[in-house]
Amino acid sequence: MEKNRTVQKPLIVQTELGLEKQCIACKEFFPLDKEFWWHNGHTKKNGEKSWCAACKSCYNTYYKRRNNLSRSNNYKSDWEKNI
């Protein structure tokens, strides 16, 4: 059964400073240039990124901590099963 997911696309607005894009995580608007947007070579077809640099670094920190905890719990559980 498929769930209907509505994904809100990031907004791009024209201001006196130029094009600004809304981050999908923090909902703040930032100028559309490399200084504000995280990149690792993966872009959309039009060259945009979805996460601002600050939100991406926070996400990576959280994900790494959460992922390491789950890995250590999995190994511990396997080790305890073999005793």
Distance bins in CASP14 RR format, pairs under 12 A and 6 or more apart:
PFRMAT RR
TARGET T0000
AUTHOR 0000-0000-0000
RMODE 2
METHOD distances of the structure
MODEL  1
7 24 0 0 0 0 1 0 0 0 0 0 0
7 50 0 0 0 0 0 1 0 0 0 0 0
8 22 0 0 0 0 1 0 0 0 0 0 0
8 23 0 0 0 0 0 1 0 0 0 0 0
8 24 1 0 0 1 0 0 0 0 0 0 0
8 25 0 0 0 0 0 1 0 0 0 0 0
8 27 0 0 0 0 1 0 0 0 0 0 0
8 50 0 0 0 0 0 1 0 0 0 0 0
9 21 0 0 0 0 0 1 0 0 0 0 0
9 22 0 0 0 0 1 0 0 0 0 0 0
9 24 0 0 0 0 1 0 0 0 0 0 0
9 44 0 0 0 0 0 1 0 0 0 0 0
9 46 0 0 0 0 0 1 0 0 0 0 0
9 48 0 0 0 0 0 1 0 0 0 0 0
9 50 0 0 0 0 1 0 0 0 0 0 0
10 19 0 0 0 0 0 1 0 0 0 0 0
10 20 0 0 0 0 0 1 0 0 0 0 0
10 21 1 0 1 0 0 0 0 0 0 0 0
10 22 1 0 1 0 0 0 0 0 0 0 0
10 23 1 0 0 1 0 0 0 0 0 0 0
10 24 1 0 1 0 0 0 0 0 0 0 0
10 25 0 0 0 0 1 0 0 0 0 0 0
10 26 0 0 0 0 0 1 0 0 0 0 0
10 27 0 0 0 0 1 0 0 0 0 0 0
10 28 0 0 0 0 0 1 0 0 0 0 0
10 29 0 0 0 0 1 0 0 0 0 0 0
10 30 0 0 0 0 0 1 0 0 0 0 0
10 32 0 0 0 0 0 1 0 0 0 0 0
10 37 0 0 0 0 0 1 0 0 0 0 0
10 44 0 0 0 0 1 0 0 0 0 0 0
10 46 0 0 0 0 0 1 0 0 0 0 0
10 48 1 0 0 1 0 0 0 0 0 0 0
10 49 0 0 0 0 1 0 0 0 0 0 0
10 50 1 0 0 1 0 0 0 0 0 0 0
10 51 0 0 0 0 1 0 0 0 0 0 0
10 52 0 0 0 0 0 1 0 0 0 0 0
10 55 0 0 0 0 0 1 0 0 0 0 0
11 19 0 0 0 0 0 1 0 0 0 0 0
11 20 0 0 0 0 1 0 0 0 0 0 0
11 21 1 0 0 1 0 0 0 0 0 0 0
11 22 1 0 1 0 0 0 0 0 0 0 0
11 23 0 0 0 0 0 1 0 0 0 0 0
11 24 0 0 0 0 1 0 0 0 0 0 0
11 27 0 0 0 0 1 0 0 0 0 0 0
11 28 0 0 0 0 0 1 0 0 0 0 0
11 29 1 0 0 1 0 0 0 0 0 0 0
11 30 0 0 0 0 0 1 0 0 0 0 0
11 32 0 0 0 0 0 1 0 0 0 0 0
11 48 0 0 0 0 0 1 0 0 0 0 0
11 50 0 0 0 0 0 1 0 0 0 0 0
12 18 0 0 0 0 0 1 0 0 0 0 0
12 19 1 0 1 0 0 0 0 0 0 0 0
12 20 1 0 0 1 0 0 0 0 0 0 0
12 21 1 0 1 0 0 0 0 0 0 0 0
12 22 1 0 0 1 0 0 0 0 0 0 0
12 23 0 0 0 0 0 1 0 0 0 0 0
12 29 0 0 0 0 1 0 0 0 0 0 0
12 30 0 0 0 0 0 1 0 0 0 0 0
12 31 0 0 0 0 0 1 0 0 0 0 0
12 32 1 0 0 1 0 0 0 0 0 0 0
12 37 0 0 0 0 0 1 0 0 0 0 0
12 44 0 0 0 0 0 1 0 0 0 0 0
12 46 0 0 0 0 1 0 0 0 0 0 0
12 47 0 0 0 0 0 1 0 0 0 0 0
12 48 1 0 0 1 0 0 0 0 0 0 0
12 49 0 0 0 0 0 1 0 0 0 0 0
12 50 0 0 0 0 0 1 0 0 0 0 0
13 19 1 0 0 1 0 0 0 0 0 0 0
13 20 1 0 1 0 0 0 0 0 0 0 0
13 21 1 0 0 1 0 0 0 0 0 0 0
13 22 1 0 0 1 0 0 0 0 0 0 0
13 29 1 0 0 1 0 0 0 0 0 0 0
13 30 0 0 0 0 0 1 0 0 0 0 0
13 31 0 0 0 0 0 1 0 0 0 0 0
13 32 0 0 0 0 1 0 0 0 0 0 0
14 20 1 0 0 1 0 0 0 0 0 0 0
14 21 0 0 0 0 0 1 0 0 0 0 0
14 29 0 0 0 0 0 1 0 0 0 0 0
14 31 0 0 0 0 0 1 0 0 0 0 0
14 32 0 0 0 0 0 1 0 0 0 0 0
15 21 0 0 0 0 0 1 0 0 0 0 0
15 22 0 0 0 0 0 1 0 0 0 0 0
15 29 0 0 0 0 1 0 0 0 0 0 0
15 30 0 0 0 0 0 1 0 0 0 0 0
15 31 0 0 0 0 1 0 0 0 0 0 0
15 32 0 0 0 0 0 1 0 0 0 0 0
16 31 0 0 0 0 0 1 0 0 0 0 0
17 29 0 0 0 0 1 0 0 0 0 0 0
17 30 0 0 0 0 0 1 0 0 0 0 0
17 31 1 0 1 0 0 0 0 0 0 0 0
17 32 0 0 0 0 1 0 0 0 0 0 0
17 33 0 0 0 0 0 1 0 0 0 0 0
17 36 0 0 0 0 0 1 0 0 0 0 0
18 29 0 0 0 0 0 1 0 0 0 0 0
18 30 0 0 0 0 0 1 0 0 0 0 0
18 31 1 0 0 1 0 0 0 0 0 0 0
18 32 1 0 0 1 0 0 0 0 0 0 0
18 33 0 0 0 0 1 0 0 0 0 0 0
19 29 0 0 0 0 1 0 0 0 0 0 0
19 30 0 0 0 0 0 1 0 0 0 0 0
19 31 1 0 0 1 0 0 0 0 0 0 0
19 32 1 0 1 0 0 0 0 0 0 0 0
19 33 0 0 0 0 1 0 0 0 0 0 0
19 36 0 0 0 0 0 1 0 0 0 0 0
19 37 0 0 0 0 0 1 0 0 0 0 0
19 46 0 0 0 0 0 1 0 0 0 0 0
19 48 0 0 0 0 1 0 0 0 0 0 0
20 28 0 0 0 0 1 0 0 0 0 0 0
20 29 1 0 1 0 0 0 0 0 0 0 0
20 30 1 0 0 1 0 0 0 0 0 0 0
20 31 1 0 1 0 0 0 0 0 0 0 0
20 32 1 0 0 1 0 0 0 0 0 0 0
20 33 0 0 0 0 1 0 0 0 0 0 0
20 36 0 0 0 0 1 0 0 0 0 0 0
20 37 0 0 0 0 0 1 0 0 0 0 0
20 48 0 0 0 0 0 1 0 0 0 0 0
20 52 0 0 0 0 0 1 0 0 0 0 0
21 27 0 0 0 0 0 1 0 0 0 0 0
21 28 0 0 0 0 1 0 0 0 0 0 0
21 29 1 0 0 1 0 0 0 0 0 0 0
21 30 1 0 0 1 0 0 0 0 0 0 0
21 31 0 0 0 0 1 0 0 0 0 0 0
21 32 1 0 1 0 0 0 0 0 0 0 0
21 33 0 0 0 0 1 0 0 0 0 0 0
21 36 0 0 0 0 1 0 0 0 0 0 0
21 37 1 0 0 1 0 0 0 0 0 0 0
21 44 0 0 0 0 0 1 0 0 0 0 0
21 46 0 0 0 0 0 1 0 0 0 0 0
21 47 0 0 0 0 0 1 0 0 0 0 0
21 48 1 0 0 1 0 0 0 0 0 0 0
21 49 0 0 0 0 1 0 0 0 0 0 0
21 50 0 0 0 0 1 0 0 0 0 0 0
21 51 0 0 0 0 0 1 0 0 0 0 0
21 52 0 0 0 0 1 0 0 0 0 0 0
22 28 1 0 0 1 0 0 0 0 0 0 0
22 29 1 0 1 0 0 0 0 0 0 0 0
22 30 0 0 0 0 1 0 0 0 0 0 0
22 31 0 0 0 0 0 1 0 0 0 0 0
22 32 0 0 0 0 0 1 0 0 0 0 0
22 36 0 0 0 0 0 1 0 0 0 0 0
22 37 0 0 0 0 0 1 0 0 0 0 0
22 48 0 0 0 0 0 1 0 0 0 0 0
22 49 0 0 0 0 0 1 0 0 0 0 0
22 50 0 0 0 0 1 0 0 0 0 0 0
22 51 0 0 0 0 0 1 0 0 0 0 0
22 52 0 0 0 0 1 0 0 0 0 0 0
22 55 0 0 0 0 0 1 0 0 0 0 0
23 29 1 0 0 1 0 0 0 0 0 0 0
23 30 1 0 0 1 0 0 0 0 0 0 0
23 31 0 0 0 0 0 1 0 0 0 0 0
23 32 0 0 0 0 0 1 0 0 0 0 0
23 36 0 0 0 0 1 0 0 0 0 0 0
23 37 0 0 0 0 1 0 0 0 0 0 0
23 38 0 0 0 0 1 0 0 0 0 0 0
23 48 0 0 0 0 0 1 0 0 0 0 0
23 49 0 0 0 0 1 0 0 0 0 0 0
23 50 1 0 0 1 0 0 0 0 0 0 0
23 51 1 0 0 1 0 0 0 0 0 0 0
23 52 1 0 1 0 0 0 0 0 0 0 0
23 53 0 0 0 0 1 0 0 0 0 0 0
23 54 0 0 0 0 1 0 0 0 0 0 0
23 55 1 0 1 0 0 0 0 0 0 0 0
23 56 0 0 0 0 1 0 0 0 0 0 0
23 58 0 0 0 0 0 1 0 0 0 0 0
23 59 0 0 0 0 0 1 0 0 0 0 0
24 30 0 0 0 0 0 1 0 0 0 0 0
24 37 0 0 0 0 0 1 0 0 0 0 0
24 38 0 0 0 0 0 1 0 0 0 0 0
24 44 0 0 0 0 0 1 0 0 0 0 0
24 48 0 0 0 0 0 1 0 0 0 0 0
24 49 0 0 0 0 1 0 0 0 0 0 0
24 50 1 0 1 0 0 0 0 0 0 0 0
24 51 1 0 0 1 0 0 0 0 0 0 0
24 52 0 0 0 0 1 0 0 0 0 0 0
24 55 0 0 0 0 1 0 0 0 0 0 0
24 56 0 0 0 0 0 1 0 0 0 0 0
24 59 0 0 0 0 0 1 0 0 0 0 0
25 37 0 0 0 0 0 1 0 0 0 0 0
25 38 0 0 0 0 0 1 0 0 0 0 0
25 49 0 0 0 0 0 1 0 0 0 0 0
25 50 0 0 0 0 1 0 0 0 0 0 0
25 51 1 0 1 0 0 0 0 0 0 0 0
25 52 1 0 0 1 0 0 0 0 0 0 0
25 53 0 0 0 0 0 1 0 0 0 0 0
25 54 0 0 0 0 1 0 0 0 0 0 0
25 55 1 1 0 0 0 0 0 0 0 0 0
25 56 0 0 0 0 1 0 0 0 0 0 0
25 57 0 0 0 0 0 1 0 0 0 0 0
25 58 0 0 0 0 1 0 0 0 0 0 0
25 59 1 0 0 1 0 0 0 0 0 0 0
25 60 0 0 0 0 0 1 0 0 0 0 0
25 62 0 0 0 0 0 1 0 0 0 0 0
26 36 0 0 0 0 0 1 0 0 0 0 0
26 50 0 0 0 0 0 1 0 0 0 0 0
26 51 0 0 0 0 1 0 0 0 0 0 0
26 52 1 0 0 1 0 0 0 0 0 0 0
26 53 0 0 0 0 0 1 0 0 0 0 0
26 54 1 0 0 1 0 0 0 0 0 0 0
26 55 1 0 1 0 0 0 0 0 0 0 0
26 56 0 0 0 0 0 1 0 0 0 0 0
26 57 0 0 0 0 0 1 0 0 0 0 0
26 58 0 0 0 0 1 0 0 0 0 0 0
26 59 0 0 0 0 0 1 0 0 0 0 0
27 51 0 0 0 0 0 1 0 0 0 0 0
27 52 0 0 0 0 0 1 0 0 0 0 0
27 55 0 0 0 0 1 0 0 0 0 0 0
28 36 0 0 0 0 1 0 0 0 0 0 0
28 37 0 0 0 0 0 1 0 0 0 0 0
28 51 0 0 0 0 0 1 0 0 0 0 0
28 52 1 0 0 1 0 0 0 0 0 0 0
28 53 0 0 0 0 0 1 0 0 0 0 0
28 54 0 0 0 0 1 0 0 0 0 0 0
28 55 0 0 0 0 1 0 0 0 0 0 0
29 36 0 0 0 0 1 0 0 0 0 0 0
29 37 0 0 0 0 0 1 0 0 0 0 0
29 52 0 0 0 0 1 0 0 0 0 0 0
30 36 1 1 0 0 0 0 0 0 0 0 0
30 37 1 0 0 1 0 0 0 0 0 0 0
30 38 0 0 0 0 0 1 0 0 0 0 0
30 48 0 0 0 0 0 1 0 0 0 0 0
30 49 0 0 0 0 0 1 0 0 0 0 0
30 50 0 0 0 0 0 1 0 0 0 0 0
30 51 0 0 0 0 0 1 0 0 0 0 0
30 52 1 0 1 0 0 0 0 0 0 0 0
30 53 0 0 0 0 1 0 0 0 0 0 0
30 54 0 0 0 0 1 0 0 0 0 0 0
30 55 0 0 0 0 0 1 0 0 0 0 0
31 37 0 0 0 0 1 0 0 0 0 0 0
31 52 0 0 0 0 0 1 0 0 0 0 0
31 53 0 0 0 0 0 1 0 0 0 0 0
32 43 0 0 0 0 0 1 0 0 0 0 0
32 44 0 0 0 0 0 1 0 0 0 0 0
32 46 0 0 0 0 0 1 0 0 0 0 0
32 47 0 0 0 0 1 0 0 0 0 0 0
32 48 1 0 0 1 0 0 0 0 0 0 0
32 49 0 0 0 0 1 0 0 0 0 0 0
32 52 0 0 0 0 0 1 0 0 0 0 0
33 39 0 0 0 0 0 1 0 0 0 0 0
33 47 0 0 0 0 0 1 0 0 0 0 0
33 48 0 0 0 0 0 1 0 0 0 0 0
33 49 0 0 0 0 0 1 0 0 0 0 0
33 52 0 0 0 0 0 1 0 0 0 0 0
33 53 0 0 0 0 0 1 0 0 0 0 0
34 40 0 0 0 0 0 1 0 0 0 0 0
34 41 0 0 0 0 0 1 0 0 0 0 0
34 43 0 0 0 0 0 1 0 0 0 0 0
34 47 0 0 0 0 0 1 0 0 0 0 0
34 48 0 0 0 0 0 1 0 0 0 0 0
34 49 0 0 0 0 1 0 0 0 0 0 0
34 52 0 0 0 0 0 1 0 0 0 0 0
34 53 0 0 0 0 1 0 0 0 0 0 0
35 49 0 0 0 0 0 1 0 0 0 0 0
35 52 0 0 0 0 0 1 0 0 0 0 0
35 53 1 0 0 1 0 0 0 0 0 0 0
35 54 0 0 0 0 0 1 0 0 0 0 0
36 48 0 0 0 0 0 1 0 0 0 0 0
36 49 0 0 0 0 1 0 0 0 0 0 0
36 51 0 0 0 0 0 1 0 0 0 0 0
36 52 1 0 1 0 0 0 0 0 0 0 0
36 53 1 0 0 1 0 0 0 0 0 0 0
36 54 0 0 0 0 1 0 0 0 0 0 0
36 55 0 0 0 0 0 1 0 0 0 0 0
36 56 0 0 0 0 0 1 0 0 0 0 0
37 43 0 0 0 0 1 0 0 0 0 0 0
37 44 0 0 0 0 0 1 0 0 0 0 0
37 47 0 0 0 0 1 0 0 0 0 0 0
37 48 1 0 0 1 0 0 0 0 0 0 0
37 49 1 0 1 0 0 0 0 0 0 0 0
37 50 0 0 0 0 1 0 0 0 0 0 0
37 51 1 0 0 1 0 0 0 0 0 0 0
37 52 1 0 0 1 0 0 0 0 0 0 0
37 53 1 0 0 1 0 0 0 0 0 0 0
37 54 0 0 0 0 0 1 0 0 0 0 0
37 55 0 0 0 0 0 1 0 0 0 0 0
37 56 0 0 0 0 1 0 0 0 0 0 0
38 48 0 0 0 0 0 1 0 0 0 0 0
38 49 1 0 1 0 0 0 0 0 0 0 0
38 50 0 0 0 0 1 0 0 0 0 0 0
38 51 1 0 1 0 0 0 0 0 0 0 0
38 52 1 0 0 1 0 0 0 0 0 0 0
38 53 1 0 1 0 0 0 0 0 0 0 0
38 54 0 0 0 0 1 0 0 0 0 0 0
38 55 1 0 0 1 0 0 0 0 0 0 0
38 56 1 1 0 0 0 0 0 0 0 0 0
38 57 1 0 0 1 0 0 0 0 0 0 0
38 58 0 0 0 0 0 1 0 0 0 0 0
38 59 0 0 0 0 1 0 0 0 0 0 0
38 60 0 0 0 0 1 0 0 0 0 0 0
39 47 0 0 0 0 1 0 0 0 0 0 0
39 48 0 0 0 0 1 0 0 0 0 0 0
39 49 1 0 1 0 0 0 0 0 0 0 0
39 50 0 0 0 0 0 1 0 0 0 0 0
39 51 0 0 0 0 1 0 0 0 0 0 0
39 52 0 0 0 0 0 1 0 0 0 0 0
39 53 0 0 0 0 1 0 0 0 0 0 0
39 56 0 0 0 0 1 0 0 0 0 0 0
40 49 0 0 0 0 1 0 0 0 0 0 0
40 51 0 0 0 0 0 1 0 0 0 0 0
40 53 0 0 0 0 0 1 0 0 0 0 0
40 56 0 0 0 0 1 0 0 0 0 0 0
40 60 0 0 0 0 0 1 0 0 0 0 0
41 47 0 0 0 0 1 0 0 0 0 0 0
41 49 0 0 0 0 1 0 0 0 0 0 0
42 48 0 0 0 0 0 1 0 0 0 0 0
42 49 0 0 0 0 1 0 0 0 0 0 0
42 50 0 0 0 0 1 0 0 0 0 0 0
42 51 0 0 0 0 0 1 0 0 0 0 0
42 56 0 0 0 0 0 1 0 0 0 0 0
43 49 1 0 0 1 0 0 0 0 0 0 0
43 50 0 0 0 0 1 0 0 0 0 0 0
43 51 0 0 0 0 0 1 0 0 0 0 0
44 50 1 0 0 1 0 0 0 0 0 0 0
44 51 0 0 0 0 0 1 0 0 0 0 0
49 55 0 0 0 0 0 1 0 0 0 0 0
49 56 0 0 0 0 1 0 0 0 0 0 0
50 56 0 0 0 0 1 0 0 0 0 0 0
50 59 0 0 0 0 0 1 0 0 0 0 0
51 57 0 0 0 0 1 0 0 0 0 0 0
51 58 0 0 0 0 1 0 0 0 0 0 0
51 59 1 0 0 1 0 0 0 0 0 0 0
51 60 0 0 0 0 1 0 0 0 0 0 0
52 58 0 0 0 0 1 0 0 0 0 0 0
52 59 0 0 0 0 0 1 0 0 0 0 0
53 59 0 0 0 0 0 1 0 0 0 0 0
53 60 0 0 0 0 0 1 0 0 0 0 0
54 60 0 0 0 0 0 1 0 0 0 0 0
54 61 0 0 0 0 0 1 0 0 0 0 0
55 61 0 0 0 0 0 1 0 0 0 0 0
55 62 0 0 0 0 0 1 0 0 0 0 0
56 62 0 0 0 0 0 1 0 0 0 0 0
56 63 0 0 0 0 0 1 0 0 0 0 0
57 63 0 0 0 0 0 1 0 0 0 0 0
57 64 0 0 0 0 0 1 0 0 0 0 0
58 64 0 0 0 0 0 1 0 0 0 0 0
58 65 0 0 0 0 0 1 0 0 0 0 0
59 65 0 0 0 0 0 1 0 0 0 0 0
59 66 0 0 0 0 0 1 0 0 0 0 0
59 67 0 0 0 0 0 1 0 0 0 0 0
60 66 0 0 0 0 0 1 0 0 0 0 0
60 67 0 0 0 0 0 1 0 0 0 0 0
61 67 0 0 0 0 0 1 0 0 0 0 0
61 68 0 0 0 0 0 1 0 0 0 0 0
62 68 0 0 0 0 0 1 0 0 0 0 0
62 69 0 0 0 0 0 1 0 0 0 0 0
63 69 0 0 0 0 0 1 0 0 0 0 0
63 70 0 0 0 0 0 1 0 0 0 0 0
64 70 0 0 0 0 0 1 0 0 0 0 0
64 71 0 0 0 0 0 1 0 0 0 0 0
65 71 0 0 0 0 0 1 0 0 0 0 0
65 72 0 0 0 0 0 1 0 0 0 0 0
66 72 0 0 0 0 0 1 0 0 0 0 0
66 73 0 0 0 0 0 1 0 0 0 0 0
67 73 0 0 0 0 0 1 0 0 0 0 0
67 74 0 0 0 0 0 1 0 0 0 0 0
68 74 0 0 0 0 0 1 0 0 0 0 0
68 75 0 0 0 0 0 1 0 0 0 0 0
69 75 0 0 0 0 0 1 0 0 0 0 0
69 76 0 0 0 0 0 1 0 0 0 0 0
70 76 0 0 0 0 0 1 0 0 0 0 0
70 77 0 0 0 0 0 1 0 0 0 0 0
71 77 0 0 0 0 0 1 0 0 0 0 0
71 78 0 0 0 0 0 1 0 0 0 0 0
72 78 0 0 0 0 0 1 0 0 0 0 0
72 79 0 0 0 0 0 1 0 0 0 0 0
73 79 0 0 0 0 0 1 0 0 0 0 0
73 80 0 0 0 0 0 1 0 0 0 0 0
74 80 0 0 0 0 0 1 0 0 0 0 0
74 81 0 0 0 0 0 1 0 0 0 0 0
75 81 0 0 0 0 0 1 0 0 0 0 0
75 82 0 0 0 0 0 1 0 0 0 0 0
76 82 0 0 0 0 0 1 0 0 0 0 0
76 83 0 0 0 0 0 1 0 0 0 0 0
77 83 0 0 0 0 0 1 0 0 0 0 0
END
